[in-house]
Structures are given as C-alpha cells and as structure tokens.
Amino acid sequence: MLTDENPNLSNKSRGAALALCCVLGFTGAHRFYSGKYVSGFLQLATLGGLGMWWLYDLILISAGGWRDGEDRRVLRWAESDEPTGRLELKGERLQILLEEIDTQRNEIADLGERVDFLERMVTQARERGALPGA
C-alpha cells in the first residue's frame, strides 16, 4: 500500500521481487511482477540477457535500487511493511543509542591519543638512532 507520506514508493514487495529474480530471473518473472512487461518479454526472449541482465537485476533488487513499472522505488520487504530507510526511535531506545554513540566517540578519541603518543615515541626513537631509517 502506498502511504500519503511518500507516493514515490511502490506497493510491490521487494522480497517477492528478489525471490522471483533468484528462482526465475532468467525468465524475467520479477519484471512481470513489478509491472515492467516490455523488458520482461525481452528478458524472457534472451534468457535473462544470457545471465548478465539477470545478475544486474538481482544486485539492483538486493541493494534497494529496484523500481516498478511506474518508476516508483520498491523498498518494502513485504507489502504490509513500512518503507525501509526510515528510522523512528523513541524513549529508552533512543537514550540507549545516544549513550552508545557517546561511548564510541570517547573510545575513538582515546585511540587517537594513543596513536599520537606512539608516533611521538617512534619519532624520538628514530632521532636517537634506536630504530632503522633514521
């Protein structure tokens, strides 16, 4: 189902298109499902473009770049799902995520300080001649 929020999203299932492409990709079944009938017949006639066209479609569907016959993006894994790519966090989950981000920032800053310290130690050792390459 299309939502009023984003009419550029297809009501087709990305999961169904991917399954059809995996199993019957050389016949263009996923193109027929998506409403791309002309290219579906061409893919059927060429056996999936001798495999190359089929592989291209498989990658495109998996990556989320697949569009239906009306040029709307096919992003939902199931027809009843909310569109992917939209993250909605509330309350405790949001707080936990923000704390984790702060922890990661602190760890990265600490690692940066350690790398700076090690670079100074190596530079000093080279200046004293304790390391080759001085």
C-alpha positions in Angstrom: 0.0 0.0 0.0 1.2 3.5 -0.8 1.3 5.9 2.0 0.4 9.6 1.7 3.8 10.5 3.0 5.8 9.2 0.1 3.9 8.4 -3.2 7.3 7.5 -4.8 7.3 4.1 -3.1 5.8 1.1 -4.8 3.2 -1.2 -3.2 5.2 -4.1 -4.6 7.2 -6.4 -2.3 11.0 -6.2 -2.6 11.1 -9.7 -1.0 8.8 -11.2 -3.6 10.8 -9.5 -6.4 14.0 -10.8 -5.0 12.7 -14.3 -4.7 11.3 -14.3 -8.2 14.6 -12.9 -9.5 16.6 -15.6 -7.7 14.5 -18.5 -8.8 13.1 -17.4 -12.2 15.3 -14.4 -13.0 16.3 -15.7 -16.5 12.6 -15.6 -17.4 12.0 -12.0 -16.3 9.4 -13.1 -13.7 10.5 -10.3 -11.4 10.0 -7.8 -14.2 6.5 -9.0 -14.9 5.7 -8.9 -11.1 7.0 -5.3 -11.0 4.9 -4.2 -14.0 7.8 -3.9 -16.5 6.2 -6.0 -19.1 8.1 -5.0 -22.2 11.5 -5.6 -20.6 10.1 -8.7 -19.1 9.4 -10.1 -22.5 12.8 -9.1 -23.7 14.5 -10.8 -20.7 12.4 -13.9 -21.4 13.5 -13.9 -25.0 17.2 -13.5 -24.2 17.1 -15.8 -21.2 18.0 -13.0 -18.8 20.4 -11.4 -21.2 22.4 -14.6 -21.2 22.6 -14.2 -17.4 24.1 -10.7 -17.3 20.8 -8.8 -17.2 19.5 -11.3 -14.6 22.6 -10.7 -12.4 22.3 -7.0 -12.8 18.6 -7.1 -11.7 19.5 -9.4 -8.8 22.1 -6.9 -7.5 19.8 -3.9 -8.0 16.9 -5.5 -6.1 19.1 -6.6 -3.3 20.6 -3.1 -3.0 17.2 -1.4 -2.9 17.5 0.4 -6.2 14.7 -1.5 -8.0 11.8 0.4 -9.5 8.4 -0.8 -10.6 6.7 -0.2 -13.9 5.5 3.2 -12.8 9.1 4.2 -11.8 8.4 4.0 -8.0 11.1 2.5 -5.7 10.4 -1.0 -4.5 11.7 -0.8 -0.9 9.3 -2.8 1.3 10.2 -6.4 2.0 6.6 -7.3 2.4 3.5 -5.5 1.0 2.3 -4.6 4.5 5.7 -3.3 5.8 6.5 0.3 6.4 9.1 1.6 3.9 12.7 0.9 4.8 15.1 3.8 5.2 13.0 5.5 7.8 14.2 5.1 11.4 12.0 6.0 14.2 13.4 5.8 17.8 11.6 6.9 20.9 12.2 7.0 24.6 14.5 4.4 26.1 15.8 3.0 22.8 16.8 6.5 21.7 18.6 7.1 25.0 20.5 3.8 24.8 21.5 4.6 21.2 22.8 8.1 22.1 24.8 6.7 25.1 26.3 4.1 22.7 27.3 6.8 20.3 28.9 8.8 23.1 30.8 5.7 24.2 32.1 5.1 20.7 33.2 8.8 20.4 35.2 8.5 23.6 36.8 5.3 22.5 37.8 6.8 19.1 39.2 9.9 20.9 41.2 7.7 23.2 42.6 5.7 20.3 43.6 8.9 18.5 45.5 10.0 21.6 47.3 6.6 21.8 48.3 6.8 18.1 49.7 10.3 18.6 51.7 9.1 21.6 53.1 6.1 19.7 54.0 8.4 16.8 56.0 10.6 19.2 57.7 7.6 20.7 58.7 6.2 17.3 60.0 9.7 16.2 62.1 10.0 19.4 63.5 6.5 19.0 64.5 7.3 15.4 66.1 10.6 16.4 68.2 8.6 19.0 69.2 6.1 16.3 67.5 3.3 18.1 65.4 2.4 15.0 66.5 1.9 11.4 65.6 4.5 8.9 66.9 7.5 10.9 
